[in-house]
Amino acid sequence: MFTTVENWFILNEHHVLKHLFCSGEPLPHVNYTEEETATWGTVFRELTALYPKYACREHNHVFPLLIENCGYREDNVPQLEDVSNFLKGRASGKNINDTSGQAHNKRDFMFHR
C-alpha cells in the first residue's frame, strides 16, 4: 500500500515509463528520489565491501568498469541506458531491454542482441 501520495506518484512514474517505452528506443531516464538514491547507496556500499571475498572473478573484473563507464557510485543510481550502451560496446554485443512484464520466451530473455 502507498504510504504517501508522493510514493504513489513515484511508483506510477516507473509504471508509466515502462509502458511508454518501445523496444529499440533508448531506455527511459529515471529521476530517482533522494530516498531511492540513499537506498541504492546503502546497498552499493554493503555489497561493494563483500565483492572481493564473495563475488566471482568475472564480476570483480567488470565492476570497476561499470564504475568508470556507467556511473556506478554510492551517490548515483546508474541509468539502464548507460549500462546497456556499455554492454553493447563490449565484446558481448548484448544490450538491456525494458519489459513491462515477463520475457516472451527464454530466447528473448537469454539471447537478445
Residue frames as qw, qx, qy, qz and C-alpha x, y, z in Angstrom:
[[0.000, 0.889, 0.459, 0.000, 0.00, 0.00, 0.00],
 [0.362, 0.586, -0.043, 0.724, 1.20, 3.51, -0.68],
 [0.452, -0.467, -0.486, 0.585, 2.28, 5.40, 2.43],
 [0.013, -0.605, -0.082, 0.792, 2.15, 8.84, 0.85],
 [0.592, 0.752, 0.193, -0.216, 0.82, 10.48, -2.25],
 [0.100, 0.803, -0.534, -0.246, 4.45, 11.14, -3.26],
 [0.400, -0.247, 0.877, 0.099, 5.24, 7.40, -3.16],
 [0.639, 0.491, 0.574, -0.144, 2.22, 6.69, -5.35],
 [0.434, 0.866, -0.102, -0.229, 3.43, 9.19, -7.95],
 [0.124, -0.644, 0.731, 0.188, 6.97, 7.76, -7.87],
 [0.501, 0.017, 0.865, 0.036, 5.72, 4.22, -8.43],
 [0.575, 0.684, 0.399, -0.206, 3.26, 5.41, -11.05],
 [0.213, 0.841, -0.376, -0.326, 6.08, 7.24, -12.91],
 [0.237, -0.385, 0.872, 0.189, 8.06, 4.00, -13.14],
 [0.539, 0.337, 0.766, -0.100, 4.96, 2.09, -14.30],
 [0.470, 0.820, 0.139, -0.295, 4.14, 4.71, -16.95],
 [0.046, 0.735, -0.593, -0.325, 7.74, 4.78, -18.22],
 [0.409, -0.132, 0.895, 0.118, 7.71, 1.01, -18.64],
 [0.519, 0.523, 0.672, -0.074, 4.56, 1.12, -20.75],
 [0.327, 0.890, -0.029, -0.317, 5.58, 4.11, -22.86],
 [0.214, -0.594, 0.692, 0.351, 8.89, 2.52, -23.80],
 [0.883, 0.411, -0.004, -0.228, 9.04, 0.72, -27.15],
 [0.840, -0.197, 0.363, 0.351, 11.68, -1.87, -27.96],
 [0.636, 0.421, 0.252, 0.596, 14.55, -0.40, -29.95],
 [0.023, -0.902, -0.028, -0.431, 14.19, 3.07, -28.43],
 [0.246, 0.411, -0.603, 0.638, 16.59, 4.38, -25.81],
 [0.451, -0.445, -0.735, 0.241, 15.69, 3.21, -22.33],
 [0.178, -0.879, -0.218, -0.385, 13.88, 5.92, -20.37],
 [0.277, 0.344, -0.497, 0.747, 15.83, 8.12, -17.95],
 [0.546, -0.637, -0.543, -0.024, 14.54, 7.78, -14.40],
 [0.005, -0.640, 0.301, -0.707, 14.81, 10.68, -11.97],
 [0.621, -0.277, -0.693, 0.238, 15.41, 8.85, -8.70],
 [0.393, -0.862, -0.099, -0.304, 14.34, 10.46, -5.44],
 [0.031, -0.688, 0.602, -0.404, 16.73, 11.23, -2.59],
 [0.754, -0.284, 0.481, -0.345, 15.26, 8.26, -0.69],
 [0.950, 0.308, 0.046, -0.017, 15.80, 5.88, -3.63],
 [0.490, 0.697, -0.415, 0.319, 19.36, 7.15, -4.09],
 [0.332, -0.606, 0.588, -0.421, 20.06, 6.73, -0.36],
 [0.914, -0.071, 0.338, -0.214, 18.74, 3.15, -0.51],
 [0.820, 0.528, -0.160, 0.151, 20.92, 2.47, -3.55],
 [0.139, 0.763, -0.508, 0.374, 23.88, 3.95, -1.66],
 [0.635, -0.443, 0.541, -0.327, 23.39, 1.61, 1.29],
 [0.956, 0.177, 0.228, -0.049, 23.11, -1.45, -0.96],
 [0.614, 0.711, -0.262, 0.220, 26.07, -0.31, -3.09],
 [0.103, -0.734, 0.566, -0.361, 28.30, 0.27, -0.04],
 [0.754, -0.304, 0.517, -0.267, 27.39, -3.02, 1.66],
 [0.938, 0.302, 0.173, 0.013, 27.76, -5.17, -1.45],
 [0.466, 0.787, -0.345, 0.211, 30.94, -3.47, -2.62],
 [0.325, -0.656, 0.622, -0.277, 32.56, -4.44, 0.68],
 [0.826, -0.091, 0.530, -0.169, 31.61, -8.09, 0.08],
 [0.764, 0.610, -0.126, -0.169, 32.60, -8.40, -3.59],
 [0.212, 0.688, -0.693, 0.041, 36.35, -9.02, -3.15],
 [0.318, -0.270, 0.871, -0.259, 35.70, -12.06, -0.97],
 [0.555, 0.238, 0.735, -0.309, 32.44, -13.45, -2.36],
 [0.614, 0.655, 0.002, -0.440, 31.86, -12.31, -5.96],
 [0.895, 0.202, 0.304, 0.258, 33.09, -14.35, -8.90],
 [0.516, -0.263, 0.313, 0.753, 36.23, -13.39, -10.79],
 [0.242, 0.474, 0.554, 0.640, 34.23, -12.10, -13.78],
 [0.207, -0.895, -0.381, -0.103, 32.16, -9.77, -11.61],
 [0.512, -0.715, 0.043, 0.475, 35.23, -8.44, -9.83],
 [0.482, 0.019, 0.439, 0.758, 36.80, -7.80, -13.24],
 [0.103, 0.568, 0.529, 0.622, 33.85, -5.88, -14.70],
 [0.300, -0.806, -0.468, 0.201, 32.67, -3.98, -11.61],
 [0.333, -0.535, 0.066, 0.774, 35.42, -1.31, -11.81],
 [0.161, 0.144, 0.589, 0.779, 34.48, -0.85, -15.49],
 [0.152, -0.713, -0.650, -0.215, 30.85, -0.23, -14.50],
 [0.351, -0.746, -0.228, 0.518, 32.04, 2.38, -12.00],
 [0.314, -0.329, 0.332, 0.826, 34.23, 4.03, -14.63],
 [0.026, 0.087, 0.652, 0.753, 31.80, 3.88, -17.55],
 [0.275, -0.495, -0.734, -0.375, 28.25, 3.72, -16.19],
 [0.256, -0.567, 0.110, -0.775, 28.06, 5.99, -13.18],
 [0.776, -0.389, -0.495, 0.043, 28.03, 3.21, -10.59],
 [0.222, 0.322, -0.500, 0.773, 28.69, 5.03, -7.31],
 [0.177, -0.343, -0.785, 0.484, 27.22, 5.26, -3.88],
 [0.122, 0.501, 0.300, -0.803, 25.52, 8.59, -4.60],
 [0.416, 0.393, -0.359, -0.738, 24.20, 7.80, -8.09],
 [0.743, 0.189, 0.623, -0.156, 21.79, 5.13, -9.31],
 [0.174, -0.235, 0.670, 0.682, 23.06, 4.13, -12.76],
 [0.627, 0.412, 0.023, -0.661, 20.70, 4.58, -15.68],
 [0.813, 0.109, 0.571, 0.030, 19.89, 1.40, -17.61],
 [0.625, 0.780, 0.018, 0.014, 20.61, 3.13, -20.93],
 [0.000, -0.837, 0.546, -0.039, 24.19, 3.83, -19.80],
 [0.596, -0.300, 0.743, -0.041, 24.68, 0.21, -18.74],
 [0.797, 0.445, 0.406, -0.053, 23.11, -1.05, -21.97],
 [0.459, 0.864, -0.206, 0.001, 25.37, 1.16, -24.11],
 [0.246, -0.685, 0.684, -0.037, 28.40, -0.04, -22.17],
 [0.719, -0.041, 0.692, -0.042, 27.46, -3.70, -22.69],
 [0.723, 0.660, 0.196, -0.063, 26.80, -3.11, -26.40],
 [0.260, 0.882, -0.392, 0.017, 30.26, -1.60, -26.79],
 [0.463, -0.500, 0.731, -0.036, 31.90, -4.60, -25.14],
 [0.092, 0.247, -0.902, -0.342, 32.66, -7.90, -26.84],
 [0.314, 0.269, 0.863, -0.289, 29.31, -9.35, -25.70],
 [0.103, -0.138, -0.546, -0.820, 27.33, -7.13, -28.07],
 [0.223, -0.550, -0.804, 0.032, 24.36, -7.55, -25.72],
 [0.091, -0.338, 0.068, -0.934, 22.07, -4.80, -24.51],
 [0.081, 0.268, 0.780, -0.560, 19.36, -4.30, -21.92],
 [0.248, -0.358, -0.541, -0.720, 15.70, -4.17, -22.90],
 [0.337, -0.050, 0.503, -0.794, 12.96, -2.97, -20.61],
 [0.280, -0.274, -0.864, -0.317, 9.96, -5.25, -20.28],
 [0.441, -0.323, 0.146, -0.825, 6.61, -4.44, -18.76],
 [0.895, -0.195, 0.186, -0.355, 6.30, -8.00, -17.50],
 [0.787, -0.227, 0.544, 0.182, 7.76, -11.37, -18.25],
 [0.036, 0.448, -0.672, -0.589, 10.01, -12.02, -21.22],
 [0.769, 0.239, -0.163, -0.570, 8.02, -13.65, -24.01],
 [0.987, 0.046, -0.153, 0.015, 10.28, -16.66, -24.10],
 [0.756, -0.506, 0.184, 0.371, 13.65, -17.88, -22.87],
 [0.652, 0.312, 0.273, 0.635, 15.34, -16.99, -26.15],
 [0.051, 0.867, 0.138, 0.477, 14.27, -13.34, -25.86],
 [0.567, -0.820, 0.075, -0.035, 15.50, -13.23, -22.29],
 [0.794, -0.394, 0.301, 0.352, 18.82, -15.01, -22.73],
 [0.631, 0.056, 0.464, 0.619, 19.98, -14.19, -26.23],
 [0.263, 0.921, 0.284, -0.047, 18.70, -10.75, -27.16],
 [0.566, -0.107, 0.203, 0.792, 21.20, -8.77, -29.23]]
